[in-house]
Amino acid sequence: MEQPVPLNGGVGGVGGVGGVGVGFRPELAADLLAAPSAVDFVEVVAEACFASPAARREAAAIARIWPVVPHGVKLSLGSAEGVDLDRARRLGALCRELAAPVVSEHVAFVRGGGREIGHLTALPYTLEAARVVARNVAAARRALPDIPLLLENAARTLRFPDDSLDEGSFYAEVVARTGCDLLLDVGNVYANAVNAGVDPGALARSYPLERVAMIHVAGGAREHGFYFDTHAHPVPEPVFALLAAVLAATGPVPILLERDGDFPPFAALAAELATARALARSAPPRRSPPPPPPASPPASPPASAADPPPGAAALAAVQARVAELFTAPRAPSPADVRPFAADEVARSRAILQRKRVDDALPLLPRLASHREAAARLGARCVEASPRAHRLAAVADALRIAAAAAADERLAAEALVDGLLLRARFVGPAADGSVRPRLLPFIRRERLPGGRVIWAIKGMGSSADVRIVEPRR
């Protein structure tokens, strides 16, 4: 295995992570364990570890083989209402458990006005939004261990009419105000450039590339003239070309390949990892970054770190409105979405519906083996029900399992998956919400053909669930 390439020494410095890595997914586990030298580190989605005790144990096990980088997706560092400190504490505990050398999150918001959006939504490019991120990062860091927090740029599906900064300048403000280095998602830069009709290389050069400490790369596809960073397609050549151009400016930094769906034979992913590794090795030596320029001074700084920064109230109102537009059960009319563009709101809503299915199906592993049929059924289920405010993926999975149990082609797998979920969660309630099951659980399910299985769980939400099938 090649020697790690040290990360840019942002706040606190970083060591022990370098080369190329991959997002660890169950579909990749066997191949990675058979060829551990294929990667130098792995990334785990923090929220997957929070939702599944098995996933958390798996993350702890792989931390004995590779450095593990926890990657958060729901801390909502861009929420003007503030960051959820309980989530930050859970993220901090996971980092300590995995002896993580670095942790990452997104410059985005996932909730507003008390509504869970369920997807990373890019912020308006304004000083007010940068101030909110800085306030939330400061709060979150108090719950995290003394390791670097890297901030990832988000893909954009909705433009805000009050943008006052260009994309690169906004992220320069963010790193200057937070002291954090960037996790530059090259796929997101490419998507934003293509969809805005600008040159991807020029957009990348507008970023503070001297503050890039890690890079994400992923595949995508065009649909109806819009490029989506899907994480379910091969990395296209233009994205690799953009990666090479970024590395020419940053020098070699760790590169992580993201693949979340439609997994090809591992040889195809290994080839993409080899391409990324070759590009990093051919990059010029990394220069010591110059001191970051000072951020634009706030017009009227808050009296204390606990006070909302200037403009936070107005941003909170905008985020609440966006969350409502994205999650309302009925699609809003074009007149109702103003000042936003109706096509952008419709596209964002469609992405969110697809994301709900993508989040729910991994919780139904047996049913998900019927990929196309399960996906079609899942789409109908989420379209007919509002998103739950809490544990939405679990609530959607329970609905999908219940609907699939009525289909004779899917019933056997759906009944087992549904029983396992009910062993760990209570609900859905009248408002669609679910909650972890704290008490013991024992229940049986009769499968097609007469087989009977039992699910047994002990006390506590993290207790193991056993499936027992009596001998006939």
PyMOL commands that set and color helices and strands:
alter all, ss='L'
color gray80, all
select helices_A, chain A and resi 26-34+36-38+46-51+53-62+85-97+127-141+167-178+186-196+200-205+209-211+237-250+266-282+312-327+334-337+342-363+367-369+371-383+392-404+411-424
alter helices_A, ss='H'
color red, helices_A
select strands_A, chain A and resi 20-23+41-45+68-71+103-106+109-112+115-121+149-152+182-185+212-218+221-223+226-228+255-258+425-426+435-436+441-446+452-457+465-468
alter strands_A, ss='S'
color yellow, strands_A
deselect
rebuild
show_as cartoon
